[in-house]
Amino acid sequence: MTKDVGEVQKPVKRTKSGLSPKQERIIQTALDLDNDPSGQADVSYMHSVLTQVSLPRRKVLGDSFERKSGNASVLLQAGKLWNGHTFDEQPLPYGPMPRLIIAWMSTFAIRNKTREIPVGNSATEFLEILGYTVGGGKRGTFTTFRQQTRSLAAVRMTLGLGTSTFNGGMIQQFDAWQSEGKNMALWPGRLVLSENFYDSLIKRAVPLNNQVLRALRGSSLALDIYTWLAQRLHRVHSTAGDEISWTRLKEQFGHEYSDDAQGRKNFRKEFESALHDVLRLYPKARIETNVKNGENVGKILRLSPPPVSK
């Protein structure tokens, strides 16, 4: 049975203001966004299919993962990387970091019209670009980043949209880490997106506000909700809005929760909490609770401007 958990819960640290670092980050970002209502000062991009169906939020037991929403779907299959001596099996990518890595790679590719992504002089530089404080150790950001990037490089990703299928990996070439000396780890000098993914990305990229991505970097669910609303709300055509049931929301965002009363309750609670954070950073988003016969049956999406104006 799937555990009813989402992100790994860590003790909440408080700053001098009494707020958590996440709360302070969201408040400061919301203030910064007031100075850039168009969202064009710091634009990032994500493939439209990956704004509808996302990567796993937690570590997956097994070598495949599938998620669908409407006419969009994603199938992930774990792969292997050559280390110079043998092929190493890689786990499936999961959590907030690979989402941000994909956004960063996609943004560079679109801005520069290239499949080759320069990843900085070091992992530290790249992590700082993504908004992370670099830390070592088994659970540090560098270790996590290194493994998640390797997972992304190895994974086979199949995207489905309507009746179209896009097969293959996201990354075509990846120069794996090598060690020099006792503690030094060399950063790969070359990372190249696959031609299939790049061509599809150019046609189906969704503009996002990079400041918001950085502010929400601690929560996969919040990142997924934000990217979903960014591509979805400006496409609402009905004057009455589009109704989204809790069943459908759980299918799209709650793969990690069991399909029983407690699992559904836990999912709703975490979804509402993440949505609250997202709406503070996307205040023009119009998403309301759908109440029928006194019962909360889901959400209503209403036509809203995208977070980055065209």
C-alpha positions as CSV (number, residue, x, y, z in Angstrom):
1,M,0.0,0.0,0.0
2,T,1.2,3.5,-0.8
3,K,2.1,5.6,2.2
4,D,0.1,8.7,2.7
5,V,3.0,11.0,2.6
6,G,4.3,13.6,0.3
7,E,7.5,15.6,1.0
8,V,9.9,14.4,3.6
9,Q,8.9,16.2,6.7
10,K,11.8,17.9,8.5
11,P,11.8,19.9,11.7
12,V,10.7,23.5,10.9
13,K,13.5,26.0,11.7
14,R,12.4,29.5,12.7
15,T,14.1,32.8,12.0
16,K,14.3,35.8,14.3
17,S,10.9,36.9,12.9
18,G,9.3,33.7,14.1
19,L,8.6,32.6,10.5
20,S,10.0,29.6,8.8
21,P,12.6,30.2,6.0
22,K,10.0,29.1,3.5
23,Q,7.5,31.6,4.8
24,E,10.1,34.4,4.7
25,R,11.1,33.4,1.2
26,I,7.5,33.4,-0.1
27,I,6.7,36.8,1.6
28,Q,9.9,38.4,0.1
29,T,9.2,36.9,-3.3
30,A,5.7,38.2,-3.3
31,L,7.0,41.7,-2.5
32,D,9.5,41.4,-5.3
33,L,6.9,40.4,-7.8
34,D,5.0,43.6,-7.1
35,N,7.8,45.4,-8.9
36,D,7.5,43.1,-11.9
37,P,3.7,42.4,-12.5
38,S,4.4,41.2,-16.1
39,G,6.8,38.4,-14.8
40,Q,9.1,39.0,-17.7
41,A,12.2,40.1,-15.7
42,D,13.1,36.5,-14.8
43,V,11.4,34.0,-17.1
44,S,11.8,30.2,-17.0
45,Y,10.3,27.5,-19.1
46,M,8.9,24.0,-18.8
47,H,7.5,21.5,-21.3
48,S,3.7,21.7,-21.3
49,V,3.3,18.0,-20.7
50,L,5.4,18.2,-17.6
51,T,3.2,20.9,-16.3
52,Q,0.2,18.5,-16.5
53,V,1.9,15.3,-15.4
54,S,4.9,15.5,-13.2
55,L,7.8,13.5,-11.9
56,P,7.5,11.4,-8.7
57,R,7.5,13.4,-5.5
58,R,9.0,10.6,-3.4
59,K,11.5,7.8,-4.1
60,V,10.0,5.1,-6.3
61,L,10.3,1.4,-5.4
62,G,10.8,-0.2,-8.8
63,D,12.1,0.9,-12.2
64,S,9.0,2.5,-13.7
65,F,6.6,5.3,-13.0
66,E,3.5,6.4,-14.8
67,R,1.2,9.4,-14.3
68,K,-1.7,10.8,-16.4
69,S,-4.0,13.7,-16.5
70,G,-6.7,14.2,-19.2
71,N,-5.0,13.5,-22.5
72,A,-1.4,14.0,-21.2
73,S,0.7,11.2,-19.7
74,V,4.3,10.5,-18.7
75,L,6.0,7.2,-18.4
76,L,9.5,7.0,-16.8
77,Q,11.7,4.0,-17.0
78,A,15.0,3.9,-15.0
79,G,18.2,3.6,-17.0
80,K,21.9,3.1,-16.6
81,L,25.1,5.2,-17.0
82,W,28.5,4.1,-18.1
83,N,31.2,4.9,-15.5
84,G,34.2,3.9,-17.5
85,H,34.1,0.3,-16.3
86,T,30.5,-0.8,-16.1
87,F,26.9,0.4,-16.5
88,D,25.5,1.7,-13.2
89,E,21.8,1.4,-12.6
90,Q,20.2,4.7,-11.7
91,P,17.0,5.2,-9.6
92,L,14.1,7.3,-11.0
93,P,14.4,11.0,-10.5
94,Y,12.1,12.4,-7.8
95,G,11.5,15.5,-5.6
96,P,11.8,19.3,-6.2
97,M,15.4,19.3,-7.5
98,P,15.0,17.5,-10.8
99,R,12.0,19.8,-11.6
100,L,14.2,22.8,-11.2
101,I,17.0,21.2,-13.1
102,I,14.6,20.5,-16.0
103,A,13.3,24.1,-15.9
104,W,16.9,25.5,-15.9
105,M,18.0,23.3,-18.9
106,S,14.8,24.1,-20.8
107,T,15.2,27.8,-20.2
108,F,18.8,27.9,-21.5
109,A,17.9,25.8,-24.5
110,I,15.0,28.1,-25.5
111,R,16.9,31.3,-24.9
112,N,20.0,30.2,-26.8
113,K,18.4,27.9,-29.4
114,T,20.7,25.1,-28.5
115,R,20.6,21.5,-27.2
116,E,24.0,21.8,-25.5
117,I,23.7,23.1,-22.0
118,P,26.7,24.5,-20.2
119,V,26.3,23.7,-16.5
120,G,28.8,26.1,-15.0
121,N,32.3,25.7,-13.7
122,S,31.2,23.6,-10.8
123,A,28.2,21.9,-9.1
124,T,28.3,24.7,-6.5
125,E,27.8,27.4,-9.1
126,F,24.9,25.4,-10.7
127,L,23.2,24.8,-7.3
128,E,23.4,28.5,-6.5
129,I,21.8,29.3,-9.9
130,L,18.9,27.1,-8.8
131,G,18.7,28.9,-5.4
132,Y,20.1,26.2,-3.2
133,T,22.6,26.6,-0.3
134,V,25.3,24.1,-1.0
135,G,25.8,21.5,1.7
136,G,27.8,18.3,1.8
137,G,27.1,15.0,3.6
138,K,25.0,12.0,2.6
139,R,21.8,14.1,2.5
140,G,23.4,17.4,1.5
141,T,22.3,19.4,-1.5
142,F,25.4,18.5,-3.5
143,T,24.8,14.8,-3.0
144,T,21.2,15.1,-3.9
145,F,21.9,17.2,-6.9
146,R,24.5,14.8,-8.2
147,Q,22.2,11.8,-7.9
148,Q,19.2,13.5,-9.4
149,T,21.1,14.8,-12.4
150,R,22.4,11.3,-13.0
151,S,18.9,9.9,-12.7
152,L,17.6,12.5,-15.2
153,A,20.5,11.7,-17.6
154,A,19.7,7.9,-17.5
155,V,15.9,7.9,-17.4
156,R,13.9,7.0,-20.5
157,M,10.9,9.4,-20.7
158,T,7.9,8.8,-22.8
159,L,5.5,11.7,-23.1
160,G,1.9,11.3,-24.4
161,L,-0.2,14.2,-25.5
162,G,-3.5,13.6,-27.3
163,T,-2.7,10.9,-29.9
164,S,1.0,11.9,-30.1
165,T,3.9,10.0,-28.4
166,F,7.3,11.4,-27.8
167,N,9.8,8.6,-27.0
168,G,13.3,8.6,-25.6
169,G,15.4,10.3,-22.9
170,M,15.5,13.9,-22.1
171,I,19.3,14.0,-22.2
172,Q,21.3,12.6,-25.1
173,Q,24.8,12.9,-23.8
174,F,26.2,13.4,-20.2
175,D,29.8,13.3,-19.1
176,A,29.7,11.5,-15.8
177,W,31.5,12.6,-12.7
178,Q,35.1,11.4,-12.1
179,S,37.1,11.7,-9.0
180,E,40.5,13.4,-8.7
181,G,42.4,13.1,-5.5
182,K,40.6,12.2,-2.3
183,N,37.6,14.5,-2.1
184,M,37.5,16.4,-5.4
185,A,34.6,15.7,-7.8
186,L,34.8,17.0,-11.3
187,W,31.7,18.5,-12.8
188,P,30.6,17.1,-16.3
189,G,31.8,19.3,-19.1
190,R,29.0,18.5,-21.5
191,L,25.2,17.9,-21.2
192,V,23.2,17.7,-24.4
193,L,19.4,17.5,-24.7
194,S,17.9,14.9,-27.0
195,E,16.7,16.1,-30.3
196,N,13.2,14.7,-29.8
197,F,12.8,16.5,-26.4
198,Y,14.3,19.7,-27.7
199,D,12.1,19.9,-30.8
200,S,9.0,19.1,-28.7
201,L,10.0,21.7,-26.0
202,I,10.4,24.5,-28.6
203,K,6.8,23.9,-29.7
204,R,5.3,23.3,-26.3
205,A,7.1,25.4,-23.7
206,V,5.2,27.1,-20.9
207,P,6.7,30.4,-19.6
208,L,7.0,30.5,-15.8
209,N,8.4,33.0,-13.3
210,N,11.7,31.8,-12.1
211,Q,11.5,33.8,-8.8
212,V,8.4,31.7,-8.0
213,L,10.1,28.5,-8.8
214,R,13.0,29.4,-6.5
215,A,10.6,30.4,-3.7
216,L,8.7,27.1,-4.0
217,R,11.8,24.9,-4.3
218,G,11.2,23.1,-1.0
219,S,7.9,21.5,-2.2
220,S,7.4,19.3,-5.3
221,L,3.6,19.6,-4.9
222,A,3.7,23.4,-4.8
223,L,5.9,23.5,-7.9
224,D,3.6,21.1,-9.7
225,I,0.5,23.1,-8.8
226,Y,2.1,26.4,-9.9
227,T,3.3,25.0,-13.3
228,W,-0.1,23.4,-13.8
229,L,-2.0,26.6,-13.2
230,A,0.4,28.6,-15.3
231,Q,-0.5,26.5,-18.4
232,R,-4.1,25.8,-17.5
233,L,-5.9,28.9,-16.3
234,H,-5.5,31.1,-19.3
235,R,-7.1,28.3,-21.4
236,V,-10.4,28.2,-19.5
237,H,-13.1,28.9,-22.0
238,S,-16.3,28.3,-20.1
239,T,-17.8,31.4,-18.4
240,A,-18.8,29.1,-15.6
241,G,-15.3,27.9,-15.2
242,D,-13.9,24.3,-15.4
243,E,-14.8,22.0,-12.5
244,I,-12.0,19.7,-11.3
245,S,-13.1,17.0,-8.8
246,W,-11.0,15.8,-5.9
247,T,-10.8,12.4,-7.6
248,R,-9.2,13.9,-10.7
249,L,-6.9,16.1,-8.6
250,K,-5.7,13.1,-6.7
251,E,-5.1,11.2,-9.9
252,Q,-3.0,14.1,-11.2
253,F,-1.1,15.1,-8.0
254,G,-1.7,12.5,-5.4
255,H,0.0,9.3,-6.7
256,E,1.7,8.8,-3.4
257,Y,-1.5,8.6,-1.3
258,S,-3.6,5.5,-0.7
259,D,-7.0,5.5,-2.3
260,D,-9.0,5.2,0.9
261,A,-10.7,7.7,3.1
262,Q,-7.6,8.6,5.1
263,G,-5.4,8.8,2.0
264,R,-7.9,11.2,0.3
265,K,-8.1,13.3,3.5
266,N,-4.4,13.6,3.8
267,F,-4.0,14.5,0.1
268,R,-6.6,17.3,0.3
269,K,-4.9,18.8,3.4
270,E,-1.5,18.9,1.8
271,F,-2.9,20.1,-1.6
272,E,-4.8,23.0,0.1
273,S,-1.6,24.0,2.0
274,A,0.6,24.0,-1.1
275,L,-2.1,25.8,-3.1
276,H,-2.2,28.6,-0.4
277,D,1.6,29.1,-1.0
278,V,1.2,29.1,-4.7
279,L,-1.6,31.7,-4.7
280,R,0.4,34.1,-2.7
281,L,2.9,34.1,-5.6
282,Y,0.3,33.9,-8.4
283,P,-2.3,36.3,-7.0
284,K,-4.1,36.6,-10.4
285,A,-4.9,32.9,-10.4
286,R,-8.6,32.4,-10.0
287,I,-9.2,28.9,-8.5
288,E,-12.1,28.5,-6.1
289,T,-13.6,25.7,-3.9
290,N,-16.5,23.9,-5.5
291,V,-19.3,23.3,-3.0
292,K,-22.3,21.3,-3.9
293,N,-25.1,20.5,-1.4
294,G,-22.8,21.7,1.4
295,E,-19.9,19.4,0.4
296,N,-16.5,20.4,-0.9
297,V,-16.3,18.4,-4.1
298,G,-13.2,19.9,-5.7
299,K,-12.1,23.1,-7.4
300,I,-13.3,25.5,-10.0
301,L,-10.8,27.0,-12.4
302,R,-11.7,30.4,-13.9
303,L,-10.1,32.3,-16.7
304,S,-7.0,34.0,-15.4
305,P,-4.0,35.8,-17.0
306,P,-0.8,33.6,-17.1
307,P,1.9,34.5,-14.6
308,V,4.2,35.7,-17.4
309,S,2.4,38.0,-19.8
310,K,3.1,37.6,-23.5
